[in-house]
Amino acid sequence: NDIASVDVLKDASSTAIYGSRGANGVIIITSKRGITQKPKITFESTGGFQTVYGRLPYANGPQYAEWGREAYRAQGGYPFPGTNAAQDAIIFDVVELPTVLSGGEGLDYQSMVVQNGNQQKYQLAVAGGSETSKYNVTGNFFKQEGIMKGDVFNRISLSPKLDFTISPHVTAGTSIQLSYTNNSEISSDRALTQYAFNGNPLGQVYELDGVTPRFTTTTDGFEINPMVDYWYDSHRADNKGWGGSLNAFAAVKIIPGLTYRLQLGTNFRLGKNSSSDGYYSIARNLGLPVASVANAVNNFKSYQSILTYEKLFNTAHR
């Protein structure tokens, strides 16, 4: 609701104003500014949910077990038709065997690592002013919890805009955009993309006591439990950003139809990415713990000097 208009410039119109930067066209987004009236307060609140659309099909416990038997039959190692408990005890390890013998569906890793996400947004805006000065101040808070457990994104922004009419021929104004973002996670993406999608459904995520988490779901050690980052609290990642944009302009009407506009701006962003992975983490896989912190600073300055002449011919052409 903070956008007043969207304009698209292309071809000669974009390059005439922005030079080589506008060679592929320019999209100009104009935000709402102050109005000549008593203070007007607007509050907006929205919310929604996210869910996984569809699932990757993979074998359940009985299907996975039958593929294992078929692999041994191809080598003459499982000669019996159908199933045989004695032969199953030979080709399946002690962790897989209880699920094989019971004929259970086995583990559903996708359901373990994903959840229904949600998002919420709150925005408060105050606009008003007089004939000589106008203001529009907007504050925004946005929070999103993703479909991966522990994946949270927060954003807080503040945008004050001021306009001044100094004389009938001179106007000036400023636009400020301040923001803070934080994206945090408590599990590696590989929990879903690698170990949940490729996991052995015959494995076990707990020891026999049903309480102690297993680091690997099978005895061969190849299949890491996709839940270890959560249960051992062994992974942390936080990506924080602080941003600011300041633009100031002055416009002078030289003669009817001819306007000169000078605009100066700066855009800076500070970023801090920190992460840590412990001994019982997917990333380290029982290796030495690691941690890192990376800082970044970006600053962009702009200068625009635009002379515009506008005239209406025959009430139809400009």
Solvent accessible surface area in square Angstrom, and as a share of the most:
residue,aa,sasa,rsa
1,N,116,0.59
2,D,37,0.19
3,I,95,0.48
4,A,60,0.47
5,S,47,0.31
6,V,86,0.49
7,D,71,0.37
8,V,101,0.58
9,L,41,0.20
10,K,137,0.58
11,D,105,0.55
12,A,75,0.59
13,S,54,0.35
14,S,0,0.00
15,T,56,0.33
16,A,87,0.68
17,I,82,0.41
18,Y,49,0.19
19,G,35,0.34
20,S,104,0.67
21,R,151,0.55
22,G,0,0.00
23,A,68,0.53
24,N,157,0.81
25,G,27,0.26
26,V,26,0.15
27,I,116,0.59
28,I,56,0.29
29,I,106,0.54
30,T,58,0.34
31,S,37,0.24
32,K,91,0.39
33,R,70,0.26
34,G,12,0.12
35,I,64,0.33
36,T,65,0.38
37,Q,85,0.38
38,K,172,0.73
39,P,89,0.56
40,K,109,0.46
41,I,122,0.62
42,T,63,0.37
43,F,130,0.54
44,E,40,0.18
45,S,62,0.40
46,T,68,0.40
47,G,63,0.61
48,G,25,0.24
49,F,183,0.76
50,Q,63,0.28
51,T,95,0.55
52,V,58,0.33
53,Y,220,0.83
54,G,51,0.49
55,R,129,0.47
56,L,96,0.48
57,P,127,0.80
58,Y,72,0.27
59,A,10,0.08
60,N,45,0.23
61,G,2,0.02
62,P,57,0.36
63,Q,92,0.41
64,Y,78,0.30
65,A,3,0.02
66,E,66,0.29
67,W,157,0.55
68,G,23,0.22
69,R,16,0.06
70,E,93,0.42
71,A,53,0.41
72,Y,90,0.34
73,R,60,0.22
74,A,90,0.70
75,Q,148,0.66
76,G,59,0.56
77,G,32,0.31
78,Y,1,0.00
79,P,95,0.60
80,F,87,0.36
81,P,124,0.78
82,G,49,0.47
83,T,89,0.52
84,N,44,0.23
85,A,67,0.52
86,A,69,0.54
87,Q,34,0.15
88,D,4,0.02
89,A,55,0.43
90,I,127,0.65
91,I,25,0.12
92,F,17,0.07
93,D,41,0.21
94,V,118,0.68
95,V,16,0.09
96,E,22,0.10
97,L,33,0.16
98,P,75,0.47
99,T,16,0.09
100,V,15,0.08
101,L,100,0.50
102,S,86,0.56
103,G,45,0.44
104,G,30,0.28
105,E,114,0.51
106,G,32,0.31
107,L,40,0.20
108,D,56,0.29
109,Y,1,0.00
110,Q,10,0.04
111,S,59,0.38
112,M,39,0.17
113,V,0,0.00
114,V,28,0.16
115,Q,57,0.25
116,N,109,0.56
117,G,0,0.00
118,N,44,0.23
119,Q,69,0.31
120,Q,57,0.25
121,K,52,0.22
122,Y,84,0.32
123,Q,18,0.08
124,L,90,0.45
125,A,18,0.14
126,V,45,0.26
127,A,11,0.09
128,G,0,0.00
129,G,22,0.21
130,S,53,0.34
131,E,129,0.58
132,T,83,0.48
133,S,42,0.27
134,K,51,0.21
135,Y,63,0.24
136,N,9,0.04
137,V,54,0.31
138,T,8,0.04
139,G,22,0.21
140,N,20,0.10
141,F,71,0.30
142,F,31,0.13
143,K,58,0.25
144,Q,47,0.21
145,E,53,0.24
146,G,14,0.14
147,I,60,0.31
148,M,23,0.10
149,K,68,0.29
150,G,24,0.23
151,D,47,0.24
152,V,34,0.20
153,F,56,0.23
154,N,38,0.20
155,R,81,0.29
156,I,90,0.46
157,S,18,0.12
158,L,81,0.40
159,S,12,0.08
160,P,29,0.18
161,K,4,0.02
162,L,65,0.32
163,D,27,0.14
164,F,85,0.35
165,T,52,0.30
166,I,118,0.60
167,S,40,0.26
168,P,116,0.73
169,H,109,0.49
170,V,43,0.25
171,T,51,0.30
172,A,21,0.16
173,G,6,0.06
174,T,24,0.14
175,S,30,0.19
176,I,53,0.27
177,Q,76,0.34
178,L,81,0.40
179,S,29,0.19
180,Y,63,0.24
181,T,20,0.12
182,N,27,0.14
183,N,59,0.30
184,S,30,0.19
185,E,47,0.21
186,I,53,0.27
187,S,4,0.03
188,S,13,0.08
189,D,90,0.46
190,R,93,0.34
191,A,0,0.00
192,L,27,0.14
193,T,83,0.48
194,Q,70,0.31
195,Y,19,0.07
196,A,1,0.01
197,F,59,0.25
198,N,100,0.51
199,G,10,0.10
200,N,9,0.04
201,P,3,0.02
202,L,1,0.00
203,G,1,0.01
204,Q,58,0.26
205,V,10,0.06
206,Y,83,0.31
207,E,71,0.32
208,L,186,0.92
209,D,90,0.47
210,G,46,0.44
211,V,114,0.65
212,T,63,0.36
213,P,32,0.20
214,R,37,0.13
215,F,21,0.09
216,T,25,0.14
217,T,1,0.01
218,T,3,0.01
219,T,76,0.44
220,D,84,0.44
221,G,35,0.34
222,F,159,0.66
223,E,43,0.19
224,I,4,0.02
225,N,0,0.00
226,P,1,0.01
227,M,10,0.04
228,V,0,0.00
229,D,1,0.00
230,Y,34,0.13
231,W,84,0.29
232,Y,71,0.27
233,D,89,0.46
234,S,13,0.09
235,H,14,0.06
236,R,103,0.38
237,A,12,0.09
238,D,38,0.20
239,N,68,0.35
240,K,70,0.30
241,G,0,0.00
242,W,102,0.36
243,G,14,0.13
244,G,3,0.03
245,S,23,0.15
246,L,81,0.40
247,N,44,0.23
248,A,47,0.36
249,F,35,0.15
250,A,41,0.32
251,A,15,0.12
252,V,57,0.33
253,K,116,0.49
254,I,94,0.48
255,I,93,0.47
256,P,131,0.82
257,G,33,0.32
258,L,36,0.18
259,T,42,0.24
260,Y,72,0.27
261,R,85,0.31
262,L,57,0.28
263,Q,38,0.17
264,L,92,0.46
265,G,12,0.11
266,T,39,0.23
267,N,76,0.39
268,F,83,0.34
269,R,98,0.36
270,L,74,0.37
271,G,20,0.19
272,K,84,0.36
273,N,77,0.39
274,S,32,0.20
275,S,41,0.27
276,S,43,0.28
277,D,18,0.09
278,G,20,0.19
279,Y,99,0.38
280,Y,90,0.34
281,S,0,0.00
282,I,1,0.00
283,A,44,0.34
284,R,81,0.30
285,N,79,0.41
286,L,77,0.39
287,G,22,0.21
288,L,142,0.70
289,P,83,0.52
290,V,72,0.41
291,A,83,0.64
292,S,65,0.42
293,V,93,0.54
294,A,58,0.45
295,N,113,0.58
296,A,51,0.39
297,V,113,0.65
298,N,91,0.47
299,N,89,0.45
300,F,117,0.49
301,K,141,0.60
302,S,30,0.19
303,Y,142,0.54
304,Q,39,0.17
305,S,55,0.36
306,I,43,0.22
307,L,112,0.56
308,T,67,0.39
309,Y,129,0.49
310,E,87,0.39
311,K,101,0.43
312,L,97,0.48
313,F,106,0.44
314,N,132,0.67
315,T,123,0.71
316,A,73,0.57
317,H,119,0.53
318,R,205,0.75
